[in-house]
């Protein structure tokens, strides 16, 4: 298989801990059980994205504040969902959303959803990230490209989402060579439509491509449905596999 054609320098045989980055569970009122499951002790969570209403919403939401607070009290990093619309949203709109997330929900950082990946957009993304760090010095910044961007983006974010898509594409995907210059904790993979019997294969792909933050689900996109909102049907199974280091 393509992802096994070569060994990524510095990853095979290391003790890199794989964990989950949860792209955006449904609103706490619609999915209270899912939010409660995320606070279970021992769940290997790197972070959870808070998406109130395609961003922070127009006013504080007490249910989201409570859910985010429970996660943060459990030691889980909460990131605000900032949609960049591949560079179509203005700098001011994105930063305004960031301020609301900080003021209303005390988030620990941001996921820049639909982040551009081309060299031409890099200066504007650099400006945005620089401003986010100015208003929250310790912000954890994840750039949600969904594909491999040009290498320059790695200089400005804590993590990059270098794959977001279907299992049918992921299982034959290739990793960009430049990513070998960075440790696995810099990269995230989100994959939907992963059948339960293929979880071990999916975990091997993430390991060999050097992505330590993952989110795999058996759900798939549908009409007005987001595959990331519901918890995977095999959540407890994959949590046990990650928690025990089962990725070989």
Rosetta blueprint (number, residue, H / E / L):
1 X L
2 X H
3 X H
4 X H
5 X L
6 X L
7 X L
8 X L
9 X L
10 X L
11 X L
12 X L
13 X L
14 X L
15 X L
16 X L
17 X L
18 X L
19 X E
20 X E
21 X E
22 X E
23 X L
24 X L
25 X L
26 X L
27 X L
28 X L
29 X L
30 X L
31 X L
32 X H
33 X H
34 X H
35 X H
36 X H
37 X H
38 X H
39 X L
40 X L
41 X L
42 X L
43 X L
44 X L
45 X E
46 X E
47 X E
48 X E
49 X E
50 X E
51 X L
52 X L
53 X L
54 X L
55 X L
56 X L
57 X L
58 X L
59 X L
60 X L
61 X L
62 X H
63 X H
64 X H
65 X H
66 X H
67 X H
68 X H
69 X H
70 X H
71 X H
72 X H
73 X H
74 X L
75 X L
76 X L
77 X L
78 X E
79 X E
80 X E
81 X E
82 X E
83 X E
84 X L
85 X H
86 X H
87 X H
88 X L
89 X L
90 X L
91 X H
92 X H
93 X H
94 X H
95 X H
96 X H
97 X H
98 X H
99 X H
100 X H
101 X H
102 X H
103 X H
104 X H
105 X H
106 X L
107 X L
108 X L
109 X E
110 X E
111 X E
112 X E
113 X E
114 X L
115 X L
116 X L
117 X L
118 X L
119 X H
120 X H
121 X H
122 X H
123 X H
124 X H
125 X H
126 X H
127 X H
128 X H
129 X H
130 X H
131 X H
132 X H
133 X H
134 X H
135 X H
136 X L
137 X L
138 X L
139 X L
140 X E
141 X E
142 X E
143 X E
144 X E
145 X L
146 X L
147 X L
148 X L
149 X L
150 X L
151 X H
152 X H
153 X H
154 X H
155 X H
156 X L
157 X L
158 X L
159 X E
160 X E
161 X E
162 X E
163 X E
164 X E
165 X E
166 X E
167 X H
168 X H
169 X H
170 X H
171 X L
172 X L
173 X L
174 X L
175 X L
176 X L
177 X H
178 X H
179 X H
180 X H
181 X H
182 X L
183 X L
184 X H
185 X H
186 X H
187 X E
188 X E
189 X E
190 X E
191 X E
192 X E
193 X L
194 X L
195 X L
196 X H
197 X H
198 X H
199 X H
200 X H
201 X H
202 X H
203 X H
204 X H
205 X H
206 X H
207 X H
208 X H
209 X H
210 X L
211 X L
212 X L
213 X E
214 X E
215 X E
216 X E
217 X L
218 X L
219 X L
220 X L
221 X L
222 X E
223 X L
224 X L
225 X E
226 X L
227 X L
228 X L
229 X L
230 X L
231 X L
232 X L
233 X L
234 X L
235 X H
236 X H
237 X H
238 X H
239 X H
240 X H
241 X H
242 X H
243 X H
244 X L
245 X L
246 X L
247 X L
248 X L
